[in-house]
């Protein structure tokens, strides 16, 4: 895939994956009808992924000076289309007004502006995001964590949750696929505490009461490819 002409590249740093199982019937009405839910152990899965985006580049432009590093928090689930298993996003919150404007033009992706902070204190990372986008619910995530293991030997389930290389979006009633490419994740376990979580506010809240499956993914260099119409 990396031999295809990419349109953008970016670095992701300090990537954390949080996952919860949820009832498939809770999820079904929030995902386009063309997409089949990708289930594991009979459950749909909500993923919350947080990271710092750096060195955003468009093809033919070495760096985009107007896009400094920014923090992002996205909420996603897993779907299938024509037998291919990938990602559907419910929301992507970022503290970069330019990134939000560019990615949300034409409702291409549901990017929203948020106040986001990521700090390190006494060996712990402290993360807080609160959506501030106009006319949207102010979904919030507040947590602290630290890396709790050396790199792990990934199970099939670890890979199922994290090794996803395309996303589906449906602007203007057209289903589009966007492929990405990066090396496989080298995962570590994470331990910590969630103080507030109102993400995925369209779902019943009792899934938030369970502790998530948590992984640290470190850093990746990522290529993005042109959208394809399905």
C-alpha positions as CSV (number, residue, x, y, z in Angstrom):
1,X,0.0,0.0,0.0
2,X,2.9,2.4,0.8
3,X,3.7,2.4,-3.0
4,X,0.4,4.1,-3.8
5,X,0.5,7.9,-4.0
6,X,-0.3,9.2,-0.6
7,X,-1.9,12.6,0.0
8,X,-0.9,13.4,3.6
9,X,1.5,12.1,6.1
10,X,1.6,12.7,9.9
11,X,3.3,11.4,13.0
12,X,1.2,10.2,16.0
13,X,2.8,10.3,19.4
14,X,1.8,9.0,22.8
15,X,-1.1,6.9,21.4
16,X,-3.4,5.3,24.0
17,X,-6.3,2.9,23.1
18,X,-9.2,2.4,25.5
19,X,-11.9,-0.2,24.6
20,X,-15.2,-1.3,26.0
21,X,-17.6,-4.0,24.8
22,X,-21.2,-2.8,24.2
23,X,-24.4,-4.4,23.0
24,X,-24.6,-4.6,19.3
25,X,-28.2,-3.3,19.3
26,X,-27.1,-0.1,21.1
27,X,-24.6,0.6,18.2
28,X,-26.6,-0.5,15.2
29,X,-28.8,2.6,14.7
30,X,-25.8,4.9,14.9
31,X,-23.8,3.3,12.0
32,X,-24.7,3.6,8.3
33,X,-26.9,0.7,7.2
34,X,-24.4,-0.3,4.5
35,X,-21.8,-1.2,7.1
36,X,-22.0,-4.4,9.1
37,X,-20.9,-4.3,12.7
38,X,-17.6,-6.1,13.3
39,X,-18.3,-8.1,16.5
40,X,-15.9,-9.9,18.8
41,X,-17.3,-12.4,21.4
42,X,-20.8,-11.2,20.3
43,X,-20.2,-7.6,21.2
44,X,-19.6,-4.4,19.3
45,X,-16.7,-2.3,20.7
46,X,-16.3,1.3,21.5
47,X,-12.8,2.6,21.1
48,X,-11.5,5.8,22.5
49,X,-8.1,6.8,21.1
50,X,-6.0,9.7,22.2
51,X,-2.7,11.0,20.8
52,X,-0.6,14.0,19.8
53,X,-0.4,14.7,16.0
54,X,2.9,16.1,14.7
55,X,4.7,17.0,11.4
56,X,1.6,17.1,9.3
57,X,2.6,17.2,5.6
58,X,0.7,17.3,2.3
59,X,2.2,15.7,-0.7
60,X,4.5,18.1,-2.4
61,X,4.7,20.3,0.7
62,X,7.4,19.3,3.2
63,X,5.6,20.7,6.3
64,X,2.4,22.8,6.8
65,X,3.6,25.7,9.0
66,X,0.1,26.7,10.0
67,X,-0.6,23.2,11.6
68,X,1.5,23.0,14.7
69,X,1.4,19.8,16.8
70,X,-2.1,19.2,18.2
71,X,-3.9,16.8,20.5
72,X,-6.7,14.6,19.3
73,X,-9.3,12.3,20.9
74,X,-11.5,10.1,18.8
75,X,-14.4,7.8,19.4
76,X,-14.9,4.8,17.0
77,X,-16.3,1.4,16.5
78,X,-15.5,-1.5,14.1
79,X,-17.4,-2.4,11.0
80,X,-17.2,-4.5,7.9
81,X,-17.9,-3.8,4.3
82,X,-17.5,-6.3,1.5
83,X,-15.7,-8.5,4.0
84,X,-13.1,-5.9,5.0
85,X,-12.9,-5.0,8.7
86,X,-12.1,-1.4,9.6
87,X,-13.2,1.7,11.5
88,X,-16.2,4.0,11.7
89,X,-15.8,7.3,13.6
90,X,-18.5,8.9,15.7
91,X,-16.4,11.9,16.7
92,X,-12.9,13.3,16.4
93,X,-12.1,16.1,18.8
94,X,-8.9,18.2,18.4
95,X,-7.5,21.4,19.8
96,X,-6.4,22.7,16.4
97,X,-9.0,25.0,14.7
98,X,-7.3,24.6,11.3
99,X,-7.3,20.8,11.5
100,X,-10.9,20.8,12.5
101,X,-11.9,23.1,9.7
102,X,-10.0,21.2,7.0
103,X,-11.2,17.7,8.0
104,X,-14.8,18.6,8.7
105,X,-15.4,20.6,5.4
106,X,-18.4,19.1,3.7
107,X,-19.0,16.9,6.8
108,X,-16.2,14.6,5.5
109,X,-15.3,13.6,9.0
110,X,-17.0,14.6,12.3
111,X,-14.1,16.7,13.6
112,X,-15.0,19.0,16.5
113,X,-13.0,21.6,18.4
114,X,-12.1,20.9,22.0
115,X,-9.9,22.1,24.8
116,X,-7.3,19.4,25.3
117,X,-4.4,19.1,27.6
118,X,-1.8,16.4,28.1
119,X,0.8,16.8,30.9
120,X,3.3,14.6,32.7
121,X,3.6,14.7,36.4
122,X,5.7,12.4,38.6
123,X,5.8,9.7,35.9
124,X,2.1,9.9,35.1
125,X,0.4,11.3,32.1
126,X,-2.6,13.5,32.8
127,X,-5.1,13.9,30.0
128,X,-8.2,16.0,29.8
129,X,-10.4,16.9,26.9
130,X,-13.7,18.9,26.8
131,X,-15.5,19.6,23.5
132,X,-16.2,23.3,22.9
133,X,-17.6,23.1,19.4
134,X,-20.7,25.2,18.9
135,X,-24.1,23.4,19.0
136,X,-22.6,20.1,20.2
137,X,-22.7,18.2,23.5
138,X,-19.6,19.0,25.6
139,X,-18.3,15.5,25.8
140,X,-15.5,15.2,28.3
141,X,-12.7,12.7,29.1
142,X,-10.4,13.1,32.1
143,X,-7.8,10.5,33.1
144,X,-4.3,9.7,34.3
145,X,-2.2,6.8,33.3
146,X,1.2,5.3,33.2
147,X,2.8,2.6,31.1
148,X,2.6,-0.7,33.1
149,X,4.6,-3.2,31.0
150,X,7.4,-3.8,28.5
151,X,6.2,-4.4,24.9
152,X,3.8,-7.3,24.9
153,X,3.4,-10.3,22.6
154,X,0.1,-9.3,20.9
155,X,-2.8,-11.7,21.0
156,X,-5.2,-12.0,18.1
157,X,-7.6,-9.8,20.1
158,X,-5.0,-7.1,20.7
159,X,-4.4,-6.9,17.0
160,X,-8.1,-7.0,16.2
161,X,-8.6,-3.9,18.3
162,X,-5.7,-1.9,17.1
163,X,-4.5,-3.0,13.6
164,X,-7.0,-1.1,11.5
165,X,-5.9,0.4,8.2
166,X,-8.9,2.2,6.7
167,X,-11.9,4.2,7.8
168,X,-15.4,4.6,6.4
169,X,-17.3,7.9,6.2
170,X,-20.5,8.9,4.6
171,X,-20.7,12.6,3.7
172,X,-23.6,13.7,1.5
173,X,-25.0,10.2,1.4
174,X,-21.9,8.7,-0.3
175,X,-19.9,6.0,1.4
176,X,-16.2,6.7,1.2
177,X,-13.2,4.7,2.2
178,X,-9.9,6.2,3.3
179,X,-6.9,3.9,3.6
180,X,-3.9,4.6,5.9
181,X,-0.6,2.8,6.3
182,X,1.9,2.5,9.1
183,X,4.0,-0.3,10.7
184,X,2.3,-2.7,13.1
185,X,1.7,-1.4,16.6
186,X,4.2,-2.3,19.4
187,X,1.8,-2.3,22.3
188,X,2.3,-2.0,26.0
189,X,-0.3,-2.3,28.8
190,X,-1.5,0.9,30.6
191,X,-2.8,1.3,34.1
192,X,-4.5,4.4,35.5
193,X,-7.7,6.1,36.6
194,X,-10.6,7.6,34.6
195,X,-12.1,10.5,36.5
196,X,-14.8,11.6,34.0
197,X,-16.0,10.1,30.8
198,X,-19.0,11.3,28.9
199,X,-17.7,10.3,25.4
200,X,-20.1,8.4,23.1
201,X,-22.9,10.2,24.8
202,X,-25.5,8.6,22.4
203,X,-25.0,5.3,24.2
204,X,-26.4,4.1,27.6
205,X,-23.9,5.1,30.2
206,X,-23.4,1.9,32.1
207,X,-20.6,0.7,29.7
208,X,-18.5,3.5,31.3
209,X,-18.7,1.8,34.7
210,X,-16.4,-1.0,33.5
211,X,-12.6,-0.6,33.3
212,X,-11.5,-0.5,29.7
213,X,-9.0,-2.7,28.0
214,X,-6.1,-0.2,27.8
215,X,-3.0,-0.2,25.5
216,X,-0.2,2.2,24.9
217,X,0.9,2.4,21.2
218,X,3.8,4.9,21.4
219,X,4.5,6.6,18.1
220,X,3.8,6.0,14.4
221,X,4.6,7.6,11.1
222,X,1.3,7.4,9.1
223,X,0.4,7.8,5.4
224,X,-3.1,8.8,4.3
225,X,-4.3,7.9,0.8
226,X,-7.0,9.5,-1.4
227,X,-10.6,8.7,-0.6
228,X,-12.2,5.9,-2.7
229,X,-16.0,5.9,-3.5
230,X,-17.8,2.7,-2.7
